[in-house]
Every structure is written in C-alpha cells, then in structure tokens.
Amino acid sequence: MNKTSKIYIAWHNGLVWSAIVRELKKQWYENLIYRTYKELDLTDTPAVEKFFQEEKPEYIFLAAAKVGGIVANNTYPAEFIYTNLQIQNNIIHFSYKYNAKKLLFLGSTCIYPKFAEQPMWEDQLLAGKLEETNEPYAIAKIAGMKMCQSYNRQYGTNFIACMPTNLYGPRDNFDLETSHVLPAMIRKFHDAKESWAATVTLWGDGSPFREFLYVNDMAKGCIYLMEEFNPTKEQNEKWEIFFNIWTGVEISIKKLAETIQKEVWFEGEIVWDTEKPNGTPRKLTDPSRIHATGWKHEVELEDGIRLSYKWFLENR
C-alpha cells in the first residue's frame, strides 16, 4: 500500500470502521472510499458488484459485520449468520473478480472452541465445539476466513485475516440490549450513578476471563499487516494467513466490573445474576504470531477504559 492507493473500508459507521479510517488518515493515506448503508447495502449482491465495477478499489479492509453481545446473539441468530455470510461473500468474491491487490478480513475470537486450550493460538481453529450463544456468528466468520484461504489457493489472491479480541473505545455501541460487555458495563454503571441507584445487576457470576484491546491499537495492527505481510503459498496451505490481534493479558469479568465501577465513580453494590449465562469460561490468546512480525498493543486496559468513558460522556 502506498499513500495514494485506492483503499475501501467496508462499512461506514461504528467502532472498527471509524478507528481504521482515523488511523489511515493519521498515517497520511489520502485516497479512502466508503459508503453509508443507504448508499450501499452490502447484502445486496448486484449493488455491491456495481460498486466494485465502478470504483475498482485496490485494497479492502473488510470490517463490515453484524455484531452484538450475548443478548443480541441469543435473540437474533438467523440475522447474525445470514447478514454476515452475505456481506462476506459479496465483498470477497468481487475483490477477486475486479482484481483487488489485497484484502484484510476481520474475524472474531469467537471462532475458537468453547473449551479451547489456553492460551488459544491460531492452530486451535476447528479443534472443538463452539460456544452455543454465538455459534451462528462464529460459523459465518470461519466461513469468511476459509473463503480467503480458498481464493488464495485457487486464484492466487492476496487475502489475509485477523482475529481481534474484544474491542472497545471511541464510537463504541453503548446500547444495553446489543452492546458487548465492556461498553454495556460503562453504560450500566453510569446510568446507576446518575439515578442514585443502590445496585447494578450483571449477568453470570463474574468468573469468566476475557481480553480487551483498545480499538486504535487494533486499527494500527490491521494497517501494519496490510503493509507488511504477504503470505507465501506454503503459509496459505498451512493456514498461516491469519493472526490473533490480542494483548495476551486477561482479566476476570468480576475484576473488569470493579475497574469500571471505580472509573465511573459508582458507589453502590454489584449484584451478580447467576441465573444468566456466563458464556465461554476463558478466552486468552497467544499473540506470538503477530508479535513475531513486530506489532504489539500500546494502550493498557485501565487507560483505555478511562478514554472510553470520556468519549461516552462527550458524545452520549
């Protein structure tokens, strides 16, 4: 990629898209293209083909996806699998058909088995049963990764993938029904503080462990891979076209809640609703593959929570 390359960032809103765009502009990439949902529905195959035919982007960041937390995944499983498969199929295929130089597909750590060995490394993909609550979404993401590998093998494309951990930061989704755990906690504790509530109720028992990555670090990692990594035929055959973009540092949900409670200055009590599911017990990854390329995260969790809450207060 050079500074005048025609770069398409798929989707036009939200956490991941905005972080990639901010970082590309910061690094002086100037020929960026994107469309709002009203301008281009990525599930509409003829419309997506017309876009590629007219624009012919050279590099594609496939960040578009229907995402959500455990509540949303439980409530809308059909929408999660259909929408994500449709988006991926359209963009990956037309990237090949209209001769894109490179594509980066963003997956999710939910692709790994529910009881995967810890820490999880890339070779654990497809080694066991998935977490039930987000299985449709995970299957869609695995299909997208396999699609990248298959097009590389058959057509010689340069399609790679990365698996970000739980992301958070500016432009996050703070809706209590559809958001992920960290922004949902920020919203819950803030609302409780504003209403002088005595308690905040959270799902599960707080025992699961998770990793979290500040979204600006994720964007830097994605751009780094687009600039620096081009898989060989051997790497593609060995399924070495994807990377965990993680910190390698985990925290319990209980400790996360206490950290956010402190940052938001909520002085009440946390109540754990143990009738609700915990989700996967532990999701610690091994980021050795991407660390070996020279990339590492920069923003630690407490600093990232502080920055996220600041953005929430300024933009709610």
C-alpha positions as CSV (number, residue, x, y, z in Angstrom):
1,M,0.0,0.0,0.0
2,N,1.2,3.5,-0.7
3,K,-0.2,6.8,0.3
4,T,-2.2,7.3,-2.9
5,S,-3.6,3.7,-3.1
6,K,-7.3,3.4,-3.5
7,I,-8.5,1.9,-0.2
8,Y,-12.0,0.8,0.5
9,I,-13.1,0.4,4.2
10,A,-16.2,-1.7,4.1
11,W,-19.0,-0.1,6.2
12,H,-19.5,3.4,7.2
13,N,-20.0,3.7,10.9
14,G,-19.2,2.2,14.3
15,L,-16.2,1.2,16.3
16,V,-13.9,-0.7,14.0
17,W,-14.6,1.3,10.8
18,S,-14.0,4.6,12.4
19,A,-10.8,3.5,14.1
20,I,-9.3,2.2,10.8
21,V,-10.3,5.4,9.0
22,R,-8.8,7.6,11.7
23,E,-5.6,5.7,11.7
24,L,-5.3,5.7,7.9
25,K,-5.8,9.5,7.8
26,K,-3.3,9.9,10.6
27,Q,-0.7,8.0,8.5
28,W,-1.5,10.2,5.5
29,Y,-3.4,7.8,3.4
30,E,-5.5,10.1,1.3
31,N,-7.5,8.0,-1.3
32,L,-10.1,6.5,1.0
33,I,-13.5,5.4,-0.2
34,Y,-16.6,4.2,1.8
35,R,-20.3,4.2,1.6
36,T,-23.2,4.7,4.0
37,Y,-25.7,1.9,4.4
38,K,-28.2,4.0,2.4
39,E,-25.7,4.4,-0.4
40,L,-24.6,0.7,-0.5
41,D,-26.3,-2.2,1.2
42,L,-23.5,-4.8,1.4
43,T,-26.0,-7.7,1.4
44,D,-27.3,-6.6,-2.0
45,T,-25.2,-8.6,-4.5
46,P,-25.9,-6.6,-7.7
47,A,-25.3,-3.3,-5.9
48,V,-22.0,-4.5,-4.4
49,E,-20.8,-5.7,-7.8
50,K,-21.8,-2.4,-9.4
51,F,-19.7,-0.6,-6.7
52,F,-16.6,-2.7,-7.4
53,Q,-17.1,-2.4,-11.1
54,E,-17.2,1.4,-10.9
55,E,-14.7,2.1,-8.1
56,K,-12.2,-0.8,-8.5
57,P,-10.6,-0.4,-5.1
58,E,-7.0,-1.7,-4.8
59,Y,-7.0,-2.5,-1.1
60,I,-10.0,-3.6,1.1
61,F,-10.5,-3.6,4.8
62,L,-13.5,-5.9,5.3
63,A,-14.7,-4.5,8.7
64,A,-18.4,-4.8,7.9
65,A,-20.3,-7.1,10.1
66,K,-23.5,-7.5,12.1
67,V,-22.1,-7.7,15.7
68,G,-23.5,-7.8,19.2
69,G,-23.2,-9.2,22.7
70,I,-24.6,-12.3,24.2
71,V,-28.2,-10.9,24.4
72,A,-28.2,-10.0,20.7
73,N,-26.6,-13.2,19.6
74,N,-29.2,-15.2,21.5
75,T,-32.1,-13.2,20.2
76,Y,-31.3,-12.8,16.5
77,P,-29.2,-15.9,15.5
78,A,-30.7,-16.1,11.9
79,E,-29.9,-12.5,11.3
80,F,-26.3,-12.9,12.5
81,I,-25.5,-15.8,10.2
82,Y,-27.4,-14.6,7.2
83,T,-26.2,-11.0,7.2
84,N,-22.5,-11.8,7.9
85,L,-22.3,-14.5,5.2
86,Q,-24.0,-12.3,2.7
87,I,-21.6,-9.4,3.3
88,Q,-18.5,-11.6,3.2
89,N,-19.5,-13.5,0.1
90,N,-20.1,-10.3,-1.8
91,I,-17.0,-8.4,-0.9
92,I,-14.5,-11.2,-1.0
93,H,-15.8,-12.5,-4.4
94,F,-15.9,-9.1,-6.0
95,S,-12.5,-8.2,-4.6
96,Y,-11.2,-11.2,-6.6
97,K,-13.3,-10.6,-9.7
98,Y,-12.3,-6.9,-10.0
99,N,-8.6,-7.6,-9.3
100,A,-8.1,-6.0,-5.8
101,K,-4.4,-6.2,-4.8
102,K,-5.1,-7.2,-1.2
103,L,-7.9,-7.7,1.3
104,L,-7.9,-7.9,5.1
105,F,-10.8,-9.8,6.6
106,L,-11.6,-9.0,10.3
107,G,-12.9,-12.0,12.1
108,S,-13.6,-12.6,15.8
109,T,-12.1,-14.7,18.6
110,C,-15.5,-16.5,19.0
111,I,-14.2,-18.7,16.1
112,Y,-12.2,-20.7,18.7
113,P,-13.7,-23.7,20.5
114,K,-15.6,-23.0,23.7
115,F,-13.2,-25.1,25.7
116,A,-10.0,-24.4,23.7
117,E,-6.7,-24.9,25.4
118,Q,-5.4,-21.7,26.9
119,P,-3.8,-19.6,25.6
120,M,-5.5,-20.0,22.3
121,W,-3.3,-20.0,19.2
122,E,-4.2,-20.0,15.6
123,D,-3.9,-23.8,15.1
124,Q,-6.8,-24.3,17.5
125,L,-9.3,-23.3,14.9
126,L,-11.9,-26.0,14.3
127,A,-10.5,-28.1,17.1
128,G,-13.7,-28.3,19.1
129,K,-17.3,-27.3,19.7
130,L,-18.1,-23.6,19.6
131,E,-19.8,-21.5,22.3
132,E,-23.6,-22.0,21.8
133,T,-24.7,-18.4,22.4
134,N,-22.7,-17.0,19.4
135,E,-22.3,-20.1,17.2
136,P,-24.1,-18.7,14.1
137,Y,-21.9,-15.6,14.1
138,A,-18.7,-17.7,14.7
139,I,-19.6,-20.1,11.8
140,A,-20.1,-17.1,9.5
141,K,-16.6,-15.7,10.5
142,I,-14.9,-19.1,10.0
143,A,-16.5,-19.3,6.6
144,G,-15.1,-15.9,5.7
145,M,-11.6,-16.9,6.7
146,K,-11.9,-20.2,4.7
147,M,-13.1,-18.2,1.8
148,C,-10.0,-16.0,1.9
149,Q,-7.8,-19.1,2.0
150,S,-9.7,-20.9,-0.8
151,Y,-9.5,-17.9,-3.1
152,N,-5.8,-17.6,-2.4
153,R,-5.3,-21.3,-3.3
154,Q,-7.4,-21.3,-6.4
155,Y,-6.9,-17.8,-7.8
156,G,-3.6,-16.6,-6.3
157,T,-5.3,-13.7,-4.5
158,N,-3.6,-11.9,-1.5
159,F,-6.4,-12.2,1.1
160,I,-5.4,-12.3,4.8
161,A,-7.4,-12.2,8.0
162,C,-7.0,-11.1,11.6
163,M,-8.9,-12.0,14.8
164,P,-9.3,-9.0,17.1
165,T,-10.1,-9.7,20.7
166,N,-12.9,-7.9,22.5
167,L,-12.6,-4.3,21.2
168,Y,-13.7,-1.1,22.9
169,G,-13.1,2.6,22.6
170,P,-14.4,5.7,20.7
171,R,-17.7,5.2,18.8
172,D,-18.5,2.0,20.7
173,N,-22.1,0.7,21.0
174,F,-23.4,1.5,24.5
175,D,-26.9,0.1,23.9
176,L,-27.8,-2.2,26.8
177,E,-29.5,-4.8,24.5
178,T,-26.9,-5.1,21.7
179,S,-23.6,-4.0,23.1
180,H,-20.6,-6.1,24.3
181,V,-19.7,-6.5,27.9
182,L,-17.3,-3.6,28.5
183,P,-19.4,-0.7,27.0
184,A,-22.5,-2.3,28.5
185,M,-20.9,-2.1,31.9
186,I,-19.9,1.5,31.4
187,R,-23.5,2.4,30.5
188,K,-25.0,0.5,33.4
189,F,-22.7,2.0,36.0
190,H,-23.1,5.5,34.6
191,D,-26.9,5.2,34.5
192,A,-26.9,3.8,38.0
193,K,-24.8,6.7,39.2
194,E,-27.0,9.3,37.5
195,S,-30.1,7.8,39.1
196,W,-28.6,7.2,42.5
197,A,-29.3,3.5,42.3
198,A,-28.1,1.3,45.2
199,T,-27.1,-1.7,43.0
200,V,-26.1,-2.7,39.5
201,T,-27.0,-6.2,38.3
202,L,-24.7,-8.0,35.9
203,W,-25.1,-11.4,34.1
204,G,-23.4,-14.5,35.4
205,D,-21.1,-14.8,38.4
206,G,-18.1,-12.8,37.2
207,S,-15.8,-15.8,36.9
208,P,-15.0,-15.9,33.1
209,F,-11.8,-14.3,31.9
210,R,-11.5,-12.1,28.8
211,E,-9.0,-9.9,27.0
212,F,-9.7,-6.4,25.7
213,L,-8.0,-4.4,23.1
214,Y,-8.3,-0.6,22.6
215,V,-9.7,-0.1,19.1
216,N,-7.0,2.3,18.0
217,D,-4.4,-0.4,18.6
218,M,-6.5,-2.8,16.5
219,A,-6.5,-0.3,13.7
220,K,-2.7,0.1,13.8
221,G,-2.3,-3.7,13.7
222,C,-4.6,-4.1,10.7
223,I,-2.7,-1.4,8.7
224,Y,0.6,-2.9,9.8
225,L,-0.5,-6.3,8.4
226,M,-1.7,-4.8,5.1
227,E,1.6,-3.0,4.7
228,E,4.0,-5.7,5.8
229,F,2.5,-9.2,5.5
230,N,2.1,-11.1,2.2
231,P,1.7,-14.9,2.7
232,T,3.6,-17.4,0.7
233,K,2.0,-20.4,-1.0
234,E,3.3,-22.5,1.8
235,Q,1.9,-20.2,4.5
236,N,-1.5,-20.3,2.8
237,E,-1.5,-24.1,2.6
238,K,-0.6,-24.3,6.3
239,W,-3.5,-21.9,7.1
240,E,-1.0,-19.2,8.3
241,I,-2.9,-16.3,6.7
242,F,-4.5,-15.1,9.9
243,F,-3.3,-13.6,13.1
244,N,-4.6,-13.1,16.6
245,I,-4.5,-9.3,17.3
246,W,-4.6,-9.5,21.0
247,T,-2.8,-8.3,24.1
248,G,-2.0,-11.6,25.7
249,V,-3.3,-10.1,29.0
250,E,-6.6,-11.3,30.6
251,I,-8.9,-10.1,33.3
252,S,-11.9,-11.7,35.1
253,I,-15.3,-10.2,34.4
254,K,-15.6,-9.5,38.1
255,K,-12.4,-7.5,38.1
256,L,-13.4,-5.7,35.0
257,A,-16.7,-4.7,36.6
258,E,-14.9,-3.4,39.7
259,T,-12.4,-1.5,37.5
260,I,-15.2,0.2,35.5
261,Q,-17.2,0.9,38.7
262,K,-14.2,2.7,40.1
263,E,-13.6,4.7,36.9
264,V,-17.3,5.7,36.7
265,W,-17.4,6.6,40.4
266,F,-20.4,4.4,41.1
267,E,-20.6,3.9,44.9
268,G,-23.3,1.2,45.1
269,E,-23.1,-2.6,45.1
270,I,-22.6,-5.1,42.2
271,V,-25.2,-7.9,42.2
272,W,-24.4,-11.0,40.1
273,D,-27.4,-12.7,38.4
274,T,-26.2,-16.3,38.4
275,E,-29.4,-17.5,36.6
276,K,-28.0,-15.8,33.5
277,P,-25.2,-17.5,31.3
278,N,-21.5,-16.8,31.8
279,G,-20.5,-17.5,28.2
280,T,-17.1,-19.1,27.4
281,P,-15.2,-19.6,30.7
282,R,-11.9,-18.3,29.4
283,K,-10.6,-16.7,26.1
284,L,-6.9,-16.0,26.4
285,T,-5.0,-16.0,23.2
286,D,-1.4,-16.4,22.2
287,P,-0.4,-13.4,20.1
288,S,3.1,-14.8,19.4
289,R,2.5,-15.0,15.6
290,I,1.8,-11.2,15.2
291,H,4.3,-10.3,17.9
292,A,6.9,-12.0,15.8
293,T,6.2,-9.6,12.9
294,G,6.9,-6.6,15.2
295,W,3.4,-5.4,16.2
296,K,2.3,-5.1,19.9
297,H,-0.5,-3.2,21.6
298,E,0.2,0.2,23.2
299,V,-2.9,1.1,25.4
300,E,-3.3,-0.7,28.7
301,L,-6.8,-1.6,29.9
302,E,-7.3,1.0,32.7
303,D,-6.2,3.8,30.4
304,G,-8.5,2.5,27.6
305,I,-11.5,2.4,30.0
306,R,-10.8,6.0,31.1
307,L,-10.6,7.1,27.4
308,S,-13.8,5.2,26.5
309,Y,-15.8,6.7,29.4
310,K,-14.5,10.1,28.5
311,W,-15.8,9.6,24.9
312,F,-19.1,8.3,26.2
313,L,-19.6,11.4,28.3
314,E,-18.8,13.7,25.5
315,N,-20.9,12.0,22.8
316,R,-23.9,10.3,24.6
